[in-house]
């Protein structure tokens, strides 16, 4: 599928615990659904960046640590949750150093 013309990001949605991402763009008046790989390509080509967050809440920190403890890689967790890999790495290091990271 080729996306042409004037288009813009409408929304990004996450589903279930697997966090498979879907994105919708407007292409000539209709919404087109893109899944993870196509969505990433669209975002990179159009310089759409993730919203910056200053702090992760304790529930999200727990989800991240839980996924890492189950054997997922930092990159997988980063992509699943839409959080920069450097943030995941820093949280994991603090968790390992302190046994739990709370703020």
N, CA, C and O of each residue as an XYZ file, in Angstrom:
412
protein
N       0.847     -1.174      0.000
C       0.000      0.000      0.000
C       0.887      1.229      0.000
O       1.855      1.308      0.756
N       0.563      2.159     -0.825
C       1.305      3.412     -0.874
C       0.427      4.510     -0.296
O      -0.749      4.638     -0.635
N       1.021      5.288      0.573
C       0.299      6.392      1.192
C       0.781      7.664      0.528
O       1.968      7.989      0.568
N      -0.136      8.372     -0.076
C       0.239      9.578     -0.806
C      -0.582     10.756     -0.322
O      -1.548     10.603      0.426
N      -0.179     11.924     -0.761
C      -0.973     13.120     -0.476
C      -0.753     13.653      0.920
O       0.232     13.341      1.590
N      -1.700     14.464      1.332
C      -1.629     15.104      2.629
C      -2.147     14.139      3.682
O      -3.317     13.756      3.642
N      -1.318     13.745      4.607
C      -1.746     12.823      5.645
C      -1.170     13.257      6.983
O      -0.148     13.939      7.055
N      -1.853     12.843      8.031
C      -1.397     13.180      9.367
C      -1.768     12.063     10.322
O      -2.699     11.298     10.069
N      -1.039     11.973     11.416
C      -1.298     10.950     12.413
C      -2.573     11.302     13.149
O      -2.734     12.426     13.625
N      -3.480     10.341     13.244
C      -4.722     10.587     13.948
C      -4.640     10.090     15.385
O      -4.977     10.815     16.321
N      -4.185      8.838     15.556
C      -4.087      8.302     16.913
C      -3.287      7.005     16.898
O      -3.139      6.362     15.859
N      -2.781      6.638     18.051
C      -2.102      5.364     18.238
C      -2.825      4.640     19.355
O      -3.174      5.247     20.367
N      -3.054      3.345     19.179
C      -3.830      2.563     20.136
C      -3.011      1.353     20.559
O      -2.271      0.796     19.747
N      -3.128      0.941     21.802
C      -2.487     -0.291     22.266
C      -3.577     -1.270     22.666
O      -4.633     -0.874     23.159
N      -3.311     -2.552     22.449
C      -4.294     -3.581     22.766
C      -3.709     -4.643     23.685
O      -2.561     -5.055     23.519
N      -4.498     -5.079     24.648
C      -4.176     -6.203     25.526
C      -2.815     -6.061     26.182
O      -2.171     -5.016     26.096
N      -2.390     -7.131     26.838
C      -1.103     -7.119     27.513
C       0.036     -7.244     26.517
O       1.173     -6.885     26.822
N      -0.264     -7.753     25.320
C       0.770     -7.917     24.307
C       1.169     -6.573     23.711
O       2.221     -6.460     23.083
N       0.349     -5.571     23.901
C       0.623     -4.211     23.442
C       0.956     -4.127     21.959
O       1.874     -3.410     21.562
N       0.215     -4.854     21.152
C       0.410     -4.723     19.704
C      -0.110     -3.359     19.311
O      -1.265     -3.022     19.569
N       0.741     -2.586     18.695
C       0.359     -1.217     18.389
C      -0.287     -1.121     17.023
O       0.138     -1.754     16.056
N      -1.317     -0.318     16.977
C      -1.953      0.045     15.721
C      -1.928      1.555     15.642
O      -2.037      2.239     16.660
N      -1.791      2.061     14.473
C      -1.865      3.498     14.291
C      -2.810      3.792     13.159
O      -2.970      2.980     12.248
N      -3.420      4.913     13.205
C      -4.330      5.328     12.152
C      -3.830      6.639     11.578
O      -3.497      7.565     12.318
N      -3.778      6.714     10.270
C      -3.431      7.977      9.638
C      -4.574      8.374      8.724
O      -5.345      7.529      8.270
N      -4.672      9.639      8.465
C      -5.662     10.116      7.505
C      -4.969     10.246      6.164
O      -3.942     10.913      6.041
N      -5.536      9.606      5.171
C      -4.976      9.625      3.827
C      -6.088     10.023      2.871
O      -6.936      9.201      2.524
N      -6.087     11.261      2.452
C      -7.112     11.729      1.528
C      -8.520     11.610      2.072
O      -9.436     11.273      1.321
N      -8.721     11.872      3.341
C     -10.060     11.860      3.914
C     -10.470     10.548      4.545
O     -11.448     10.527      5.293
N      -9.766      9.436      4.280
C     -10.128      8.192      4.951
C      -9.017      7.757      5.893
O      -7.842      8.065      5.693
N      -9.430      7.028      6.930
C      -8.458      6.534      7.889
C      -7.878      5.224      7.388
O      -8.599      4.351      6.907
N      -6.566      5.102      7.508
C      -5.870      3.887      7.113
C      -5.196      3.326      8.358
O      -4.500      4.045      9.074
N      -5.411      2.023      8.611
C      -4.825      1.387      9.789
C      -3.441      0.855      9.433
O      -3.266      0.194      8.409
N      -2.459      1.148     10.287
C      -1.102      0.635     10.122
C      -0.728     -0.150     11.371
O      -1.053      0.265     12.484
N      -0.056     -1.268     11.198
C       0.442     -2.029     12.338
C       1.884     -1.641     12.629
O       2.458     -0.813     11.922
N       2.467     -2.224     13.653
C       3.728     -1.770     14.225
C       4.804     -1.394     13.213
O       5.292     -0.265     13.253
N       5.195     -2.291     12.307
C       6.327     -1.987     11.416
C       6.005     -0.841     10.466
O       6.832      0.050     10.270
N       4.813     -0.856      9.875
C       4.433      0.225      8.962
C       4.261      1.538      9.718
O       4.599      2.606      9.207
N       3.740      1.453     10.928
C       3.554      2.647     11.749
C       4.905      3.277     12.075
O       5.059      4.496     12.007
N       5.887      2.440     12.430
C       7.215      2.968     12.733
C       7.822      3.646     11.518
O       8.396      4.730     11.622
N       7.692      3.002     10.363
C       8.238      3.587      9.137
C       7.579      4.931      8.857
O       8.253      5.892      8.486
N       6.261      5.000      9.036
C       5.541      6.249      8.815
C       6.022      7.320      9.784
O       6.264      8.459      9.386
N       6.161      6.952     11.061
C       6.593      7.913     12.065
C       7.997      8.419     11.782
O       8.268      9.613     11.917
N       8.900      7.513     11.386
C      10.279      7.917     11.096
C      10.333      8.827      9.879
O      11.020      9.849      9.891
N       9.615      8.458      8.835
C       9.639      9.247      7.609
C       9.011     10.619      7.791
O       9.383     11.572      7.106
N       8.073     10.721      8.701
C       7.374     11.983      8.905
C       7.792     12.672     10.197
O       7.154     13.630     10.635
N       8.854     12.185     10.793
C       9.438     12.774     11.998
C       8.424     12.995     13.118
O       8.397     14.045     13.760
N       7.600     11.985     13.332
C       6.668     12.029     14.459
C       7.382     11.368     15.628
O       7.846     10.234     15.509
N       7.474     12.055     16.740
C       8.204     11.517     17.880
C       7.243     11.252     19.027
O       6.176     11.858     19.123
N       7.651     10.324     19.901
C       6.837     10.003     21.064
C       6.779     11.199     22.005
O       7.713     11.998     22.076
N       5.683     11.306     22.714
C       5.562     12.355     23.718
C       6.570     12.089     24.828
O       6.791     10.938     25.206
N       7.169     13.129     25.342
C       8.147     12.980     26.409
C       7.418     12.911     27.750
O       6.455     13.640     27.986
N       7.887     12.034     28.609
C       7.348     11.938     29.959
C       8.475     12.232     30.931
O       9.633     11.907     30.672
N       8.130     12.842     32.035
C       9.158     13.109     33.029
C       9.290     11.961     34.012
O      10.403     11.625     34.415
N       8.174     11.346     34.412
C       8.211     10.289     35.415
C       7.301      9.139     35.006
O       6.240      9.349     34.418
N       7.727      7.922     35.325
C       6.888      6.743     35.138
C       6.177      6.483     36.459
O       6.799      6.560     37.519
N       4.885      6.177     36.411
C       4.204      5.868     37.662
C       4.628      4.478     38.143
O       5.195      3.697     37.379
N       4.349      4.179     39.406
C       4.833      2.931     40.004
C       4.242      1.701     39.318
O       4.915      0.675     39.222
N       3.009      1.780     38.843
C       2.395      0.648     38.154
C       3.147      0.338     36.865
O       3.433     -0.824     36.573
N       3.465      1.370     36.097
C       4.190      1.172     34.846
C       5.609      0.668     35.109
O       6.106     -0.188     34.377
N       6.265      1.194     36.152
C       7.592      0.684     36.511
C       7.518     -0.801     36.836
O       8.396     -1.571     36.448
N       6.469     -1.202     37.550
C       6.286     -2.617     37.883
C       6.062     -3.475     36.650
O       6.582     -4.588     36.563
N       5.292     -2.968     35.695
C       5.072     -3.704     34.441
C       6.381     -3.895     33.687
O       6.646     -4.969     33.146
N       7.192     -2.851     33.656
C       8.478     -2.921     32.954
C       9.381     -3.955     33.613
O       9.935     -4.821     32.936
N       9.530     -3.867     34.932
C      10.392     -4.801     35.664
C       9.877     -6.226     35.492
O      10.667     -7.149     35.288
N       8.572     -6.412     35.572
C       7.990     -7.745     35.404
C       8.305     -8.347     34.053
O       8.649     -9.525     33.965
N       8.194     -7.567     33.014
C       8.502     -8.061     31.664
C       9.977     -8.413     31.534
O      10.325     -9.426     30.928
N      10.841     -7.583     32.098
C      12.276     -7.871     32.040
C      12.614     -9.133     32.829
O      13.445     -9.931     32.397
N      11.971     -9.316     33.987
C      12.204    -10.515     34.789
C      11.716    -11.778     34.085
O      12.227    -12.869     34.337
N      10.733    -11.631     33.207
C      10.213    -12.778     32.449
C      11.072    -13.103     31.230
O      10.767    -14.039     30.490
N      12.133    -12.345     31.017
C      13.057    -12.669     29.946
C      12.948    -11.831     28.691
O      13.673    -12.065     27.723
N      12.055    -10.859     28.693
C      11.977     -9.984     27.519
C      13.197     -9.076     27.485
O      13.750     -8.730     28.530
N      13.614     -8.694     26.289
C      14.753     -7.780     26.177
C      14.291     -6.351     26.432
O      13.103     -6.039     26.345
N      15.248     -5.495     26.747
C      14.923     -4.088     26.962
C      14.330     -3.474     25.703
O      13.416     -2.653     25.782
N      14.841     -3.866     24.548
C      14.331     -3.334     23.289
C      12.884     -3.761     23.055
O      12.066     -2.959     22.605
N      12.563     -5.032     23.359
C      11.185     -5.508     23.205
C      10.237     -4.726     24.105
O       9.171     -4.288     23.671
N      10.635     -4.556     25.358
C       9.797     -3.817     26.314
C       9.634     -2.374     25.856
O       8.543     -1.809     25.932
N      10.711     -1.789     25.385
C      10.675     -0.417     24.886
C       9.660     -0.267     23.759
O       8.847      0.657     23.764
N       9.711     -1.180     22.794
C       8.796     -1.112     21.651
C       7.360     -1.398     22.059
O       6.433     -0.755     21.568
N       7.170     -2.373     22.968
C       5.819     -2.739     23.402
C       5.121     -1.595     24.129
O       3.926     -1.366     23.938
N       5.865     -0.887     24.955
C       5.256      0.139     25.800
C       5.448      1.557     25.277
O       4.895      2.505     25.835
N       6.226      1.708     24.211
C       6.434      3.036     23.649
C       7.266      3.947     24.534
O       7.028      5.152     24.611
N       8.250      3.350     25.201
C       9.130      4.094     26.104
C      10.552      3.940     25.586
O      10.934      2.858     25.139
N      11.330      4.996     25.640
C      12.701      4.953     25.136
C      13.496      3.840     25.813
O      13.359      3.610     27.015
N      14.322      3.156     25.035
C      15.119      2.048     25.548
C      16.068      2.515     26.646
O      16.357      1.758     27.572
N      16.551      3.740     26.558
C      17.455      4.262     27.589
C      16.745      4.386     28.940
O      17.365      4.196     29.986
N      15.459      4.701     28.920
C      14.675      4.798     30.158
C      14.506      3.409     30.765
O      14.637      3.234     31.977
N      14.212      2.417     29.910
C      14.063      1.032     30.364
C      15.379      0.562     30.990
O      15.384     -0.040     32.064
N      16.485      0.840     30.311
C      17.803      0.424     30.789
C      18.124      1.040     32.150
O      18.600      0.353     33.054
N      17.862      2.331     32.285
C      18.147      3.032     33.539
C      17.293      2.478     34.686
O      17.792      2.285     35.795
N      16.015      2.223     34.421
C      15.127      1.660     35.438
C      15.608      0.270     35.852
O      15.651     -0.040     37.042
N      15.967     -0.565     34.884
C      16.427     -1.923     35.158
C      17.711     -1.899     35.990
O      17.860     -2.692     36.919
N      18.634     -0.997     35.665
C      19.883     -0.890     36.419
C      19.605     -0.477     37.862
O      20.184     -1.039     38.792
N      18.728      0.497     38.050
C      18.383      0.934     39.410
C      17.706     -0.182     40.182
O      17.964     -0.368     41.371
N      16.841     -0.922     39.511
C      16.163     -2.044     40.157
C      17.183     -3.085     40.626
O      17.104     -3.571     41.754
N      18.130     -3.421     39.766
C      19.139     -4.420     40.126
C      20.048     -3.925     41.245
O      20.454     -4.709     42.102
N      20.369     -2.651     41.247
C      21.234     -2.086     42.286
C      20.527     -1.990     43.634
O      21.135     -2.247     44.673
N      19.246     -1.623     43.623
C      18.518     -1.333     44.863
C      17.475     -2.368     45.233
O      16.840     -2.254     46.281
N      17.283     -3.384     44.389
C      16.248     -4.394     44.569
C      14.832     -3.856     44.353
O      13.914     -4.655     44.165
N      14.625     -2.599     44.369
C      13.356     -2.004     43.960
C      13.553     -0.511     43.838
O      14.235      0.108     44.656
N      12.963      0.052     42.833
C      13.134      1.472     42.580
C      11.807      2.166     42.807
O      10.858      1.972     42.047
N      11.740      2.971     43.846
C      10.536      3.752     44.128
C      10.941      5.204     44.290
O      12.028      5.517     44.775
N      10.053      6.073     43.879
C      10.335      7.496     44.027
C       9.290      8.131     44.887
O       9.344      9.335     45.137
